[in-house]
């Protein structure tokens, strides 16, 4: 079946620190991979995506590379800001199963000034 | 509209009551999804509509839950005989048809059953 596992939070960092949030997946087909972000009081927003192996998604200084050999899609940012504080969800999308999304449990990031 | 709209944003109901949650998707999006997000968890799939029909309802937890989308646009999630365990944030998302496409989420309806 399809599933996503991501590191538990909360993750607390100082401003300008390096961020990694680990995400691994299990899929029966050839999924696309996504990172969604949920800022306090707001809905889920797409942060970045990658549709095939070795693709790198990037946005707002965040990056993630689709690694088929390790079934991973780790989120990284070189220098976090206080405004990055949010909950981050890794997800996969199964185009052969009604485009259904499968989400990880979320990782809360707290960035301190 | 500019995005996916869900109403109400908050709903408190008594155990045993019936509730309806509404989702207005992005205009032109044929695919519509309902998800449920419990505290500290990721969204869990409930049901998927392609147009007016429910193409996949495998995530509905039991027969107290059902959803409709009669004209292929607005959808209503209906919960009968609510239980305290139904308390969660119910999310709606819409997308264009096709694989690998982004889903756009509404802000959700927070349902509290007391």
Interface residues (C-beta under 8 A of the other chain):
Chain A: X4 X32 X34 X36 X42 X43 X44 X45 X46 X49 X51 X89 X91 X93 X95 X96 X97 X98 X99 X100 X101 X102 X103 X104 X105 X106
Chain B: X4 X31 X33 X35 X40 X41 X42 X43 X44 X45 X48 X50 X55 X56 X91 X93 X95 X98 X99 X100 X101 X102 X103 X104 X105 X106 X107 X108
